[in-house]
Amino acid sequence: MYEVGKALARFAAGMVRLYLPKRMIETISRERLVALLDAAAGTRIAVIGDAMLDVYLRGDVGRISPEAPVPVVRVTERKLALGGAANVAQNITAIGARCEMVCATGEDAAGVLVRQMLHEVGAETRSIIRVSRQTTTKTRVVARSQQLVRYDEEDDADMDGSEMENLLNAALRAVSDADAVVFEDYNKGLLVPLVIAPVISEAKARGIPVVVDPKYRNFFAYRGATIFKPNRRELESALGAEVDLDRPEALPATFERLGVEHLLLTLGEKGMALLSANGEIGRIPTTAREVYDVVGAGDTVTAYLATMLAAGGSPAEAAVIANFAAGVEVGKLGAATATTEEVIAAYDHFSESTASSR
């Protein structure tokens, strides 16, 4: 699995050519790390975005179907998990922070499950609005650790009318007593410009940080965000034809177009890069000891970025801690969470390894 992870990282690294100087962002002290993690427990985060239900059907393949040249999977296990913005909320509660989930679910069985599961992990669900569309559900069929097929049930048309107004009112209410805001966009029609702009304006007026995990549909709608973290493919699709990121002199134009303060890019086995509007670029080396599964790592990074900023950390400190959390998460199978105890243990192991190699 580690070799697969490295191959994926090499592939992703080719999607956007980045000018990456050798300057590394220095890791923080253990005392500062623990202080920020402790402070995070007293923060409140508003997560606004596309919540979904992930369904995993696992089983064995014993034969090929006589009806079509496809394998017949005898399902022996059915697992449900929170997906999308709901998984970010789950990660935030695992840190110990309070989280209010602002999303939309349908009046269907999947919607009931999403609301119930969010309640069970400790997220506040008062701002989940009910809509007339179906709840986004992604079902994966897996046999012998190999995903055979995934099918999605969703309606991704942009929300409008009274449903959009209800969502906006819920989002503004959540932001009014939050310490940080997360936008988790999966292009499912919930995060439209008429929702995004007023929420960012309210967050900026209150002086609280905004973390954005964007998708292509409204890529340029998040002006004013504190940390913007697209993946490489999304960034290349939006900017590649107009901005050559091989050259640092292109960065000011990139930030002017995006209108954000910081850009965080994950680089697989090479760690992360934190780019700032003032032209600074810092590298954060990977801390992962083993890579079993990269699913859900981005959600963990988003959760830690928001909570560490809310706790008073700088963008660089938040990125460093999020990097340690991602290193913990990729060592687990499936979408998982990283506890603060695990992050501290990862920090200690990394520090010991670094010291012994000198």
N, C-alpha and C positions, 0 to 999 in steps of 0.2 A: 504493500500500500504506500510505503514511503517513496518508492521509485515512481509510482503513479503520481503522487503529490508533486514530486520534483518536475515531472514531465508537464503537468498542468501549469506549474509556476513558470517554466520556460516558455510554454505556449503563450500564457497571459502576458509575460514580459515583452513579447514581440508585438503585442497589439498596439502599444503606445511607446514610442521611443522617448525616454526621459533623459534630460540632462541631469546627471546626479553627481555632484561634487563629492569629495571624500569626507566632508565635514559630517561627523556623527553627532547626533543629539546625545548629550551625556545622560546616563541613567540617573535616577534620583536616589537619594539616600533611603535606607530602610526605614528610618524614623519618619521621613516625609511620606513614604509609601503607606505606612501603617496609619499615619495621621489622616491622610486623604481617604483611605478606605473606611476608617472609623467615622469620619465626618459625613461620608456618603449615606450612612444609615439614617441621618437626620434630614435628608433631602427629599424633595417631591418632584417627580418627573412626569410631564405630560407627553404621552406618545400618541401621535396622530397619524393614522395611515391605514393601509389595507391589511386587515386581519383575515386569516384564512385557516382552514382546517386541513391538516396533512393526515392522510390515511396510508398506512403501510400494510400491504397484504403479503405475507411471507409463506413460502411453502416449498414443495419439491416438484421437479419435473420428471415424470416417468415415461412419457410417450408424446408422440406428435398427434395432433388432432386429425381425425379422419375427414373433418369438414373443411380444413384449410391447412396449409403447411406452417402451422404455428404450434408452439409447445403447449401442452395442457398442464397447468399449475394446480396442484392440489393444495389449497390454502390450509395451513395449520395454525397461523397466528394472524390476528388483526390488531394493529396498534394505531392509536390516535395520538396526534401531537399538534401543538399550537404552531402555526406557521405565519410568516410575514411579520407584520407589526406586532402581532400577538406574541411571537417568540421574543421580540425585543423587550416587550413588557415583562415576560417571564424571566428574562435575564436580569432585568433591573431589580425585580423583587428578590432574586437570588443573591444580589449584592447586599440586600438589606434595606434598600431605599423604598419609598412609597411610589406607586405608579398609578396614574389615572389613564385608562385606555379610552381613546376617542376613535371610534370606528363605526362601521355599519355592518349589520348582519341581517340576513333574511328571516322571515317567519317560517323557517324550515328546521328539520332535525339537526342539520349541521350548525345552524345559528344557535340553537339551544346548547349544543355541545361546546361551541366556542365560548359562549358567555359563562357556562358552568365551569369550564376548565380555567378560564381567566380568574374567576372567583376563587377557585381552589388554590391557585398559586399566590393569591393575595393581592391581585391587581384590583383597583377600583373600577367598577363596571357601570356606574351611574351615567356615563357619557356614551355608552354604546347605543346608537339609535337603530330602530327597526325600520327596514326598508322593504319595498315590494319586490326586490330582485332576490335571486338565490345567493346564498353564502358561498363565497369562493372555496372550492374543495379540490385539492390535488391528491389523486390516488396513485400510489406506486405499487407495482407488482414486482416482487423480488423473489428470486430463487437462487439458492447457493451463493448468496451475497452479490448476485448480479441483477441489476434492475432490468427487467424485460420490457416494460412499458409504463408510461405514465399517462393518465388521462385527467383532464381538467374540466371541472364544471363551474362556469362563471358567466357573469355578465359584466363586461368591462366598459360599457358606455358611461360617459361622464354624467355624474349626478347633477340634477338641476331642480328647480322649483322648490317646493316646501321641504323636500328631503335635504337638499343642499343647505337651505337656511337653518334647518334643525341641527345639521352637522356643524355649521359655522358657529352657531350659538353655543353648542356643547364645547367646541374647541376653545372659544374665547373664555368660557367659564373655567375650563381646566387650566388655561394659561394664567388666569388671574391670581392663582395661589400656587403656581409652580416655581421651581428653582431652575428649571431648564426645560427645553422643548425638543422633541424629536419628531421629524417628519420621515416616515417610512413609506416610500412610494413604490408600488408595484404595478403602476399603470392599470389599476382596476376601476378607475373613474371616480374615486373618492377625493383625491387631492387635485382639485381644479384651481386655477388662478384666483377665482373669487373667494376661495377658502384660504389659500396660501398667503396671499398678500396681507389681509387684515390680521392674521395670526402673527406673522413675522413683525408687523408694525406694532402690535400689542406687546410682543416679547421685547422688542427693542426699546419701547417706551418704559418698560419695567426694568430694563437693564439685565435681562437674563439671557444666557447663551442658547443658540439654536443649532442643532446638529441635523444634517440632512443626508439621507441615503436616497439619491434620486433615481429616476428612470427617464427615458428619452422624451416622453410626451410633453412634460413640463420642465425640461432640464434647465431652462433659463428663467424660471419663475421664482427662484429662491433667493433673490437679491436681499442682502442683509444678513444672510446666514453666517454663523461663527465658523463652523467646520462643515465643509462640503465633501462627501466621500463617495464619488462614483467609482465604479470599477473601470478598468482600462478600456474595455470594449465600448462602454457608454461614453467615456471621455473622448475616445478616438472618433466615434460616430458623430459626436456633437462639435468637436473642435479640430479634428485631424486635418480636414481639407483647408483650414484657414490659419491654423497656428502650428508652427513646427516646434514642438517641445524639446527637440534636440538642442535648441539654442536658448540659453537663459534670458536673452533679451526679449524673447517672445512672451515671457511670463506676465509682464505688466498688462499687455493687451488681453491675455487670457483672463486675468482677474478683473479687468475692467468690464469685460463682456459678461462674466459670471456674477460680478457684484458681491463676492463673498470675501471673508477675511482670510480663511485658510482652506487649503485643499489637501486632503489626506488620501494617499494612494497606497494600497497594499501591494507588495511585490513578491508574494509567495515566499520562497526560501530565502529571499534577500531582505525580508522584513518589511518596513514601511518607509514612505517618504512624506514628510510634512512640508508643504510649500506655503509660503506666506505672501500676502499682497505686497509686502515691502521688498520682495525679491529674494528673501532667504529660502534656502532649501536645506533641510536637515534629514539625515538618514537615521533610521532606527533598526538595528540588526535583529534578525529573527531570534526568538528564544525557545522555539518549539524543540522538544527533545525527540519526539516521534510524531509522525503524521499518519493517522489512521483514516481520517475523514474530514474534509474541509467544509462539509455541509453545516451551516449555522454559524460559522466563524465570523462572518460579517455582522450578524445580529449581536454577537457577543461584543465585538469591537464598538458598535454603535452604542450599546447599553453602557459600557464603561466610559466611553468618551463623554456622554451626557452626564453621568453621575459624578465623574471626577471634575468636570467643569463646574457643576452645581456645588460641589464640595469646596470650591475655591482654587482648584488646580489650574495651571496655565495650559494652553493648548498643547505645548510640548510635553508637559507632565501627563496630561490626559492620554496623549498618544502613546507614550512609553508604557503606562499602566495597561492600556487597552491591548498593546502588543503582547504583554505578559499573559493577559487573559486569553487572547487568541491562541497563544502557544499551548495553554492548558486545554482549550476547547477542541483543537484539532487532534489531540491525543485520545479523544473519545469517539465512539461510533455514533453516527447520527447527529441531529441537532441537539446540543447539550448546553448546559450552563457551566460557568466557572465561578466557584465561590471565592470569597475574599481570602479564606484560609489557603485555598489552592494557589491563588495568585501570589501570596506571600511565600509559599513553599517554592514556587517557580522562581521567584526573585532570589531566594536564598541559594537555590541550586545553580542558577546562572552566575551569581556573584562568586560562589565557590569555584565553579569551573573556570571563570575568567581569572580569578586569583591564582589558581594552580597552573594555568597555562603561561603565566608571565615568567 
